[in-house]
Amino acid sequence: MDTVQLKIKHRPFCFSVKGHVKMLRLVFALVAAVCCLADGALIYRKLLFNPSGPYQKKPVHEKK
């Protein structure tokens, strides 16, 4: 009897269309995570060194 051998055509993950999509998602997720961390660090730094806000509030009657 003849045995039937199936040839499985296997492409590496990075060469398939799904692989490209998944790698792009991973890259965008990493970029988004870095942006969120940088944004949080900048906001923390701003609030730490200038807790009153971007400008000093002065009463109207103290104009010079």
N, C-alpha and C positions, 0 to 999 in steps of 0.2 A: 504494500500500500504506500501511496505517496502521502507524505506528511505536508501539510500546508503551513508554510511559515509566513506570517504576516510581517511585512516591513512597516515599521512605525517610523514615519518621517518626523523627526524631532528637531525643532528649531530652538536655538537658545532663547531664553526669555526676553532678552533685550532686542532681539530682531523681529519679534512679533508685534502686531499692531496694539494688542492689549498691553504688551510690555512697555511700549512707548507711552501709552496713556497713563499707565501706573507710575512710570518714572517721572513724567511731567507733573502728576499730582503730588508726588513725593517732593519734588523740587519746589513747587509752589507752596506746599505746606511748610517746608523748611524756611523759605523766604518770609512767609507770613509770620511764623513763630519768631524769627529774628527781628522783624519789624515790630511786633508786639512787645518783645522784651526791651528793645531800644526805646520805644515810646514810653513804656512804663518807667524805665530808668530816667529818661529826660523829665517826665512829669514829677517823679519823686525828687529829683535834683532841684527842679524849679520850686516846688513846694517847701523843700528843706531850706533853701537859701533865701527865699522871698515868700514867706507865708502870708503876707498881707495882700498880695495880688500884684498885678503888673504895674500899678501906679499907687502913689500915696494919696489918700483922700484927705483933702483939706476943706475946712469950712469956708463958706462963701465970704464971710466977713473978714477973713484974714488975707485978702488980696493986697498985694503991695505994688 
